[in-house]
Amino acid sequence: MKIIVPMAGMGKRMRPHTLTIPKPLIPVAGKPIVQHLMEDIVKVCPEKVDEIAYVVGRFGKETEQRLVAIAESLGAKGGIHYQDEPLGTAHAILCAEPALIGKVVIAFADTLFRTDANIDEKSDGTIWVKQIDDPRQFGVVKVDKNNVITDFVEKPQEFVSDLAIIGIYYFKDGENLRSELQYLIDNNIKDKGEYQLTNAMENMKNKGKKLVPGKVTEWLDCGNKDATVYTNKRVLEIKYPAGQVHPSAKIINSVIVHPCLIDKDAVIENSVIGPHVSLGNGTKTMNAIIRNSIIQNNSVIDSAVIDNSMVGSHVSYKGKWQDLSMGDYSTEN
């Protein structure tokens, strides 16, 4: 089984954090978003994942090596494929054409999920969905009495369904999916100016393929700063409810209110940290109060009160009470 991860987008809604790294590598609860996602998908796959194929922009060798290492940590081969133009979801997946063989999971890398169900191998495909109160900003599916998908509707302004597509899909026949994607490209079939996966799935459904919804119990978005901070909170609650402090971290005259994740070589002095804080490698806090925030690596927070914030790596921040979003190598006194 293979996983294809389209992640070539620029992550503009997450700037300044995506000026130095792609959005899926932003850390949440001590790990990149994409690593959490791959770990969770591998758990629900009915057989071994032998390859994770990433579709990226020109992010550089260091980023590519990190992605390959994530795949290898899960016992899979890591592959790098490029999408140089933003031509839509169908085009992005087709950029990883060599991986469209056999059973395939497609996972867009800006979302995390929880589910109690494994993949339904009796169907031709599974589209993971979440029941939501207001589906007007999402693609949704309609199902019949047998729980088979009958329609895909993009951003319905009048109610047709509350089952929102979360961006994770399983297909039993990767070659068939590849053929349907290629058909869109060859015949220049676009929706809103782009080649869309939903059009390929519509064609599959019309040809008799049985596609079913896979329901998730929780859907965690990482599309902007506030959503990512909330996702960090939930991942800490779910995966590290008692908190985790690296043995090399130094806690001096300070209080940690768990759940928090304190990474290696962090120094916390005269501070109150937590709840719901991820503190990166080598980061130092002094005379600070930090709640519900992500602070990345090798940063210094001095004499500050911080809440609902994302702070990048190599940041120096002193002396204010604020809701922050600071990118790497920033300084503010």
N, C-alpha and C positions, 0 to 999 in steps of 0.2 A: 504494500500500500504506500502511496505517495501523498505528500501534502504540498500544495502550491500556495505560496504566500505573496500576493500582489502588494507591494509596499513602495512603489516608485514615486508617490506623491510628495509634494514639497512641504506638507504640514504647515501651511500658512497660518492656520488658526492657533497653532501652538508656538508661534514665534514670541519671544526670541529664543526659546529653547531648541528649536529645530534649525537654527542657523549653523550649529556645529555638528549635530548628529541628526539622523532621520528619526521621525516621531516614534516608530516602533522600538527604538533602542533607548528611549527615555525610561529611567528606572521607576518602578512602582514597587513598594515593599521590598526593596533591595535587589530586584531583578528587572531586566528590560521587559517592557510590555510584551514583546513578541516571544520572549522565553516563557513567561507565564502561559501565554496562549498555546504554544506548542506543547508544553507539559500537560495542559488540560485536555487538548485534543488527543494526544497519545493515549490518555487514560480511557477514552471512550471508543477507541478504534478496536475492532474485534481481532485484528491481526497486527503483526509487527509493521511499523513504519520503517521502510528501508531508505527513503529519500525525502528530504525537505528541500524544495526548489523555491528560492526567493527571487521575486521579480523586482528589481531595484532600479533607481536612477544611478547616475555616476557619483556614488557616495565615497569612493576611494577604497583602497585595499584594506585599510585598518577596519573599516566597517564591515567589509565583506568577510574578513577573517573572523570577526566576532560572530557573524551570522552562521558561518560554517561551524564554528566551535559549539554554538547552541545545538545545532543538528547533531553533531558528534556526541555531545553529552547525553543525548537521548538514543544513542545507538544507531543513528541514521547517517547517510551520506548528505552533505550539504552542497547544493548547487546554486550558482549565481547566474541569473539571466537578466537582460536589460530591456527596459521600456524607455526609449528616448523621447517619445511624444505621448502626451496624455490623451489617448484616443478612446478611452473607455474601458470598462471592466472586462468585456469579452476580449478586447485586444490585449490587455494586460495578461490575462491567463494564457492566451495563445503565445505570448512571448516565451513561456516555459514549455513550448511544444514537445520537446523530448521527454518531459515528465508526464505527459498525458497518455499514460499507458496503464491499463488495468484499473484497479480501484483507486479513486482520487478524492482527497478532501481539498476544497478551496477555502482558504481562511484569510479574509482581509484583516490586516494587522493593526486595527485601531479599536478593537473591542475585546473584552473578556466576558466569560460566561460561566454559569454553573448549570449542570443538568444531572438528573438522576437516571437518564436513559442512555443506552448505548446505541450505536448506529443500527438502523433497521436494514439488514442485508437482504430481506425479501423484496424490497422495493428497488426500483431503478435509480432512485436518488432521494436524498433527504435534504430539506431546506430548513435550517434551524430558525425558529421564530420565537418571539416573546409577545404575550398578550399585554397590550398597553392601553391606557385610557384615551390618548389622543394620537391616532395614527396618521394625521394629515401630513406630517413631514417625513414619512417613511414609505418604502415599498411594502405592500402587504400581499398575503395570499388568501384566496377563498378555498374552502374545502367542501366536499360533498359528505353525505351521511356515512360513507365508508372511510372518512378521514384521508381522502385522496385530493390532491390539489387540483382545482378546476380553473383557477384564474390567477394571474399576477397583475396587480394594479399599483401603479406608481403614484405615491402621494395623493390619495383620494381626498377630495375636499368635501364629499358627502360620504356618509358611512357605508362601507361595503364589507369591511372586516377589521378586526382589531388585532390580527396576528401579523406583527411587524417582522420583516426579514432582518436578521441581525448581521448578516455578512459571512456566514459559515455554511458550507454546502458539502454534501457527499454525493459522488456519482459512481455507480458500479462499473461503468464502461467508459474509461477515459478516452478511448479511441473514438467512441460515438460523440462524446462531448467535443473533442477536437474537430471532428467533421462539422458539427453544427456551428461552432465558432468560426471556422474557416468559411462556411457558407455565408455568414454575415459579411465577412471581409470581402469575399469575392463578388458579392452582389451589392456591396455598398449599402447595406441595410443598417440605418442608424436611428437612434431615438435621442432627441435633444442634442443632436450633433455628434453623438458618440456611439461606438459599438457596445451594446449592452448584453451582459450575461442573461438578463431576464428574457430578451428576445430569443436567445438560443434555447432556454428552458421552455418557452412557449412552443417553439417548434418541436421539441422533444415530446412535450405533453400531447400535442396535436397528432403526433405519429404513434401514440399509444403507450408511451413510456409512463410508468407509474411513479409519480413523485409525491412524497408525503412530507408533512411538517414534523420536525423534531423540536419539541417544546423545551425551552430552558426555564429554570426556576429563577435565574437572575441574569441580567444583561448589564454589563458595566462598560460605559463608554469612556474613551480617552481622546475625545475630539477637541477639547479645549482645556484651559488651565483648571477651571473649577471642577469640571467633570473628572479630570485626572486626579485631582486632590481627593475627590470623593471615592474614586476607585482605589486609591492608595489606602484610604480608611477601611473600605470593605475587605480588601485583600488581607490587610493586617488582622482584621477581626476574624476572617475565615481561616487563614493559614497559620497565623501566629497569635492566637488569642491570649497566650500568656506572655507574649513579647519574646524578643531575641536580642541578646547583647553579646557581641563578639568578645571572646576572652581577652583580646589585645586592647579593647577599649578601656579608657581610663575615666572613672566616674569619681569626681572630687567634690565633696560637699554639695551634692546635687540630688534631685529626686527625679526618678523616671516613672511616669504614669503610663502603664501598659494598656493596650498593645502598642508597642513601638519596635522598630528594628534599628539597632545601633550597630553599624558596620565596623570593620577592623580599623584599628589605630585612631578611632574617634576619641576626642577629648571633651568631656563635659565638666565644666567647672562653675560652681556657684550658680547653677541653672536649674530650671524646672522644665523637663522635656516630656511632652505627651499630654493627653493621649493622641494616638494616631499620627505619629511622626516617624518618618524614615530618614535616618541620618547616614550619609555616605562615608566612604573610606577617607580617613584622614581629616575629617571635618572637625572643627573646634568651636565650641560655644562657651562664652564667658558672660556671667551676669545676665543671662537671657531667659526668657520664657517663650517656649515654642510649642504650639499646638496645631494639630491637623495640617501638617505641612510635609513637603518633600524637600530636603536639602541634599544636594548631590555631593560630589567628592571634593576634598581639599579646600573647603570654604571656611570662612571665619565669620561667626555671628557674635557681635560684642555689644553688650548693654542695650539689648533690643527686645521688644515683645512682638512676636510674629504669629499670625494665625491665618489659616486658609491660604497658604502660600506655596509657590514653587520657586526654588532658588537653585541655580545651576552650579557647575563646578568652578573652582578657583575664584569664588566671589568673596569680596570683603564688604561686610555691612555692619554699620555701627549706629546705635543711638536713636532708633525711632520705633514707633508702634504703627504697624502697617500690614495691610494685605498685599503681599509681594508677588511679582512675577519677574524675576531677574535671570537673564541668560548667563552663560559662561563668561568668566574673566571680567565681570562687572565689579565696580567699586562705588560705594556710596557711604558717606560719613555724615 
